């Protein structure tokens, strides 16, 4: 029996694809369409709705409605045509490839880059660049991209180069076997590390945002202090789960939003009596100060545990440098 929440792919010479997954305990009681979106994240909600309605997606070998609620252990099966992404364009662009072999690519994503095409971002995305780098990715779900980073979050991402590797990496991600470590600079001084265990869901008013909700998907974030400054804190952050905007929402929930976060940061806090250099540095930092600095996983081909690290990006290095120099002007006069 397939472990709960894990996915198995079968793909022959045709464009047909078969997927199976079991409903994990934390999704028990949710609607079929909601669960399908979580268990098969490589396919759009619209595509999954079509599969549910035309019988390509079955639950316990039965056809159900999108609104029907499922229970832990229910088995989802998809037998459908693998959608051809005809609108994905291969675009030449400079990619920071950290590692590559026949199974996977590790790429270091810069700021101001959307991961894959969406409304308003049809080109210039990481996906477009990956297709130019390795055109065979056109045949994989979302061009082999296993997880996402927000547009202005920098750092390491893993991309599968084969369908088998994609299935193995997605399973590792859902089993929480892929270690992802971030660093962030947040507003305010945290006295120590801790854990945020607070469910997340769509914001009740602004649908582009996420929020901490009583009824939502469980989200767990661990953080540790790297360095405290007079009015900010440099953190190491690790995830047990990988919800959209998770670190950004959880830090804001603690009233320590990430510096520069345009969605959750609120008004930029300028420390009293600080230097002009720091004032300029904080005001000029227009993205969330968040970097995915370490990635560790079991290689999908040989099972070997591998890890990669990415240096702190220059803009965050400059910000941290200015924070390290910050002392209250006149405090020792």
Secondary structure, 3 states (H helix, E strand, C coil): CCCCCCCEEECCCCCEEEEEEECCHHHCCCEHHHHHHHHCCCCCHHHHHHHHHHCCEEECCECCCCCCECCCCCEEEEEEECCCCCCCCCCCCCCCEEEECCCEEEEEECCCCCCCCECCECCCCHHHHHHHHCHHHHHCHHHHECCCCCCCCEEEEEEECCHHHHHHHHHHHHCCCCEEEEEEEEECCCCCCEEEECCEEECCCCCCCEEECCCCECCEEEEEEEEECCCEEEEEEEECCCCCCHHHHHHHHCCCCECCCCCCCCCCCCCCCCCHHHHHHHHHCCCCCEEEEEEEEECCCCCCEEEEECCCCHHHHHHHHHHHHCCCCCCCC
